[in-house]
Amino acid sequence: MHVADEASIQGMFSTYHQTRARASLIELYVECEEIKDIDFSEPNIDWMGYNTESDEEFEGNYEVVGLTEDVEKDDISVKGDVADVANALVDQHPSGEPLFMHILNLDAMHVPEFSEYVNRVSTVVVDGEFVVGMEFNSREAVIAAVKEYTIQRGVDYRVYESEPTTFYAKCVHYGTSCDWLIRVSLIKRQYCWVIRRYNGSHTCIRSTISQDHAKLDSGTIAEAIKSLVEADPSLKVKSVIAEVQSKFNYTISYRKAWLAKQKAVEKIFGGWEASYEALPTWFEAMVAKEPSAAVEYETAYAYRGDELVEDLRILTRVFWAFYPCIKAFRSCKPLVQVDGTHLYGKYKGALLVAVSQDENGNIVPLAFAIVEGETADAWHFFLSHLRTHVVNRDSVGLISDRHESIISAVSRSDGAWQYPRAIHMFCIRHVASNFLRRFKASGMQKLIVNISYSRTVRKFNMRYERNCERGVAYKQWLDNIPRSQYALAYDEGHRWGHMTTNLVECINGVLKGARNLPVTALVKATFYRLNALFTRKRAEAEARISAGHLFSEYATEKIQSNQTASGNIQVNLFDRQNEVFEVREMPSDLEFAVNLRLRHCDCGEFQVDRIPCRHVFACCANQRLDWK
């Protein structure tokens, strides 16, 4: 195309816009002729480069794209190659993921292969000024350097030209009290940006004093706090403000700090909408590599107004359990603790978690679910799939708080979580909290806890009578809860000594930062952390077996302690089958009945811990019985 006038120039760009998907560059061949006595004045263009952080952007709730930022289509697309994702899952070094996603130290895996070509920085100048010939590795690096320069000096600039190959800016007071300007161009043959023209330094003086800076926008702040957010996505907004104050000596608004944190989260862990789109692909890849893993979805129809949108579904709930967790439960106590916790990202909801414990006291996460909230339907969805895919055996203890939605879900389980297949029990801390909320009697709250922790019926009755003496209302309130659901003395050993939901709340605490992340990043965090956990625990178990140990470390210590304490106990045999005994502790003269056949001791420890107590060891030693 021959370009000779304004119309042909417009035609050239029109053709480019129509064909740029196939050809991203325009090649120009220029013929020059000499023209004299022409005065080229500066263009009268006023391109404001500010990110205004408008109210509309803020109220858009996590719409974190700045007003002057361009978003390419490729930035929000989701790759659907399941094979690639699946191969990444089995990689022993998931170097593509942020360090927060796993607890192992994989810093070395983040080192670029050709570090000399990455993040090329400017030449260091003594007085901190730019110089002609300085090189930058990208257009973004140019803009970041100019912004940091102006922020540190408390000056400002306007952008006069911002093209794919050129960045040209001047001081806002250019032509009056300051001649500062900078032009940086892309040198394609060198694959870098170079300062071609520079007038410095600033000679203008600020007319006003401000606690903020126009160029210190949320995008700039997001880059400055990326390392902090990657290490802890639950970083407080106040901490962001403090970091900006320390680094730039400006005090930004709470809103700008909040927006900056959300942008940093998206840059590190992915966008919120794209994360939902990527989740099915990620799960499909995981199941392809480990078919025994469990994943269940519930979706809803999508509507635009009153019109149904074809071929589009909205994710409402998802349940997942990794196979190592499913397999590990076979060796855990027949006990499950469940709890829910809020999600703090753009799309609210709740994370439901189920855990158990092995014989060495290790917490074993079993399953997770992301749901709309702690509703009866959500808990029914979670508990149903937990029973189907993970908890296959009967006589299992289920400990939860007294949330009505959980109670409702248990009652709707068609016996799956009801006696005799399961025994639903309550967390005592929540029971005590409910009591305090009802009666505002902190002194009585402690008595309720002591009643619940009573290991024997005798102690339970003694403390229960004390509660009844304090008032009829207290008695009636406690009687509304079946004793098997809160009292250790009546649980028939199904609690295994666990009176609260502390185990699952520990996992909630571990995942606290992950609850601020997009959904796929949250799921990945559970995957990588559990992968590291099971790898380490397997190594520990193999080392213990190789050392010849028969029991776990916890059980071994408990056995040795009880054997030592059994030396000062008198034993009387009550039957010829060597099954029933009466023992007396010296010098306290406390007496206890022991029944070896029923695995019962009046002290309650044998039933609760499932490990022979000191009285059982005394009986076995007296009759030369093998306690094993």
Beta strands, then each sheet from edge to edge (+ up, - down):
strand 1: 135-136
strand 2: 157-163
strand 3: 166-171
strand 4: 181-187
strand 5: 192-199
strand 6: 294-304
strand 7: 307-321
strand 8: 335-343
strand 9: 349-357
strand 10: 363-371
strand 11: 396-400
strand 12: 422-426
strand 13: 569-573
strand 14: 580-585
strand 15: 591-595
strand 16: 600-601
sheet 1: 1+ 5- 4+ 3- 2+
sheet 2: 6+ 7- 10+ 9- 8+ 11+ 12+
sheet 3: 13+ 14- 15+ 16-
end
